Amino acid sequence: MKKLLHKLKPRRDSTSSSSRITNDTVAEHRERILAGGRKFKYPIQYARHRLVFNAILISVVALIIVVLIGWWQLYPAQNTSEFMYRVTKVIPVPVASVDGQPVLYSDYLMKYRSSIYYLEQKEQVSLKTEDGKRRVEYTKQQAMQDSIADAYAMKLANQMGLSVSDVELEAFLKSQRQSSDGEISEQTYDSVIADYYNWSPSEYRHATKNKLLRQKVTYAIDKDAKSLSDQVAAILQKTPTTNLKDLTTQLAGSSHKAIYGAPGWVLKTNQDGGLSTAAAKLKKGEVSTVVKSISGDGYYFVRLIDVNQTQVSYEYIEIPLTTFDTQLKKIIDSNKVQEYIDIPKSATTKQKG
């Protein structure tokens, strides 16, 4: 009986005394609690580091994939969509290079897309037909050549310290808005540009500024044309009544040629590089001083033949600019132009260089 009562009597836990917190055991208990928490803390800490590493790795891989897809869309596939055009405006990737100067893909697409828009909307050309496909390839060639010429002009302009100011740009745009009924409003003119070429005002200004810069460079580097224009100016100043057609014949033996022309009756606001405007300011039989054509093709001397309320009749001597085209052709022939997309060249394009 005593043995049974002894078994039923609760035993004193040997650890109960040690589980009691005293001044002597407080450090031990603290360490025991901290040790129990570490097994939960460190696995989470290690997992967080792995998550950060994996996130960075995934981001890098995703970026590489996006870059590869973009590269494939632009270069092998030659995607000319609106989306890819906007991408190239944000990221200035090259479509070619000329003598070390990059040719921006956005400039190429701006010209190409504008021409294609005109073909489809204004000329009603189906791009799926054989003729349409040929015209698409030709449009690509023209857009590439024009973009290369702009880039080369930019290179020369940087070397010579030339630029086009906002004042010069606005003056040119204002001259383009002139009509027989007066000046067209800027909003109306922008609408016409958008309707024909699908360009926004900023795109048109950008294209026009590039064009004006190329003209400025073309005039600056053509010393032979400038020399001949000075010679013609001296002759006409001394003998204003000189027959312009005969004068071009006399200059035929010079190192640079002069061309005679007489377009007949044209509007005073005719888009002919500013010749009609210059002629309208003259008296009958009077010859102008040298006129730099705003179309950038040469120096002109204009004589007014007759004039009425809305039209003028004039003749002229043209001294064309050739140095820029000659230099660019040499650059091309020297294999200093690299095109990063494959555009088949027609026989005509190859001959032009």
Secondary structure, 3 states (H helix, E strand, C coil): CHHHHHHHCCCCCCCHHHHCCCCCCHHHHHHHHHHHHHHHHHHHHHHHHHHHHHHHHHHHHHHHHHHHHHHHHHCCCCCCCHHHHHHHHHCCCEEEEECCEEEEHHHHHHHHHHHHHHHHHCCCCCCCCHHHHHHHHHHHHHHHHHHHHHHHHHHHHHHHCCCCCHHHHHHHHHHHCEECCEECCHHHHHHHHHHHHCCCHHHHHHHHHHHHHHHHHHHHHCHHHHHHHHHHHHHHHHCCCCCHHHHHHHHHHCCCCCEEEEEEEEECCCCCCCHHHHHHCCCCCCECCCEECCCCCEEEEEEEEEECCCEEEEEEEEEECCHHHHHHHHHHHCCCEEECCCCCCCHHHHHHC
